[in-house]
Amino acid sequence: MNTRHPKGLPLSLLGVDHALVAGVLNVTPDSFSDGGKFADIDAAIAHGVELHSQGASFIDVGGESTRPGATRVSEDDEQVRVLEVISGLTAAGVPVSIDTMHASTAVAAVEAGAFMVNDVSGGLADAAMVHAVADLQVPYVIMHWRGHSTEMNDLATYADVVTDVIRELGARVEVALSAGIAQEAIVIDPGLGFAKEADHNWAILNQLTKFKALGYPVLIGASRKRFIGSLLKSNDGLMRPIDQRDGATDAISALAAAAGVWAVRVHDVVGSVDAVRVGSAWRLGRG
Ligand code: PMM
């Protein structure tokens, strides 16, 4: 199996030998970091084009917030939010992935030009998803997930977080394979912040090589998440504000690239583009 890239990547990304940077584009009124800013379609497309020009390998477009406590959106509302943005970016030559838990949105998004489906629920939220992706024959990101945003904070209990997440991810990979998704099309993601407390995330990052060893390309989404905010608390105990977490995000991007991940998913592309170059050169022993 080729663990460098999943099968089905745009040609423009195949020659890249450092970790890829996925730029986050949340077209939602309520995402925790950039939500609300890009609800207007033209502004969203312009932002995606800008992230791509800054060096993002592809743009991950999502229309449903997965922020802890967020309420769900209907498939129709989600598609109204994302489809025009995806076709606009595709027309501008920007590779796009779709961040969705809905099979119908995945299908419509790929029709609109998306090359990959990023499903934070790893197929658990919508049983039709793995079958849809098998038909679409596109790369599929399977993230570790235990439940929707309204309940995930109560599900963060593990005997051993690394062992448990690897086992649960493995079960979702089996479901995807049984549905007919090609092994070469699968990407795995430990799901930082999803039913995980701060130290669960650090334990996972500490053991990234164990995820790599499963043989699938690995994607990491640490950008601006709460566990960074709590690591960098001020002396009086205040969380580091969301808009001041990019330096730490860049550090994680560098270390994740050094550990051999396939891609990092970030809001601030500029810093992570340099960071993954450093991490990948470190890993390869050449620039
Ligand atoms: N995190 C978020 C959304 N989508 N997708 C993947 N594959 N991995 C992640 O860690 C991930 C994701 C939540 O962050 P956001 O609200 O800033 O997009």
Residues whose N, C-alpha, C, O or C-beta is under 5 A from the ligand:
A	BS01	PMM	V24 S31 F32 S33 T66 D99 N118 V120 V141 M143 D189 G191 L192 G221 S223
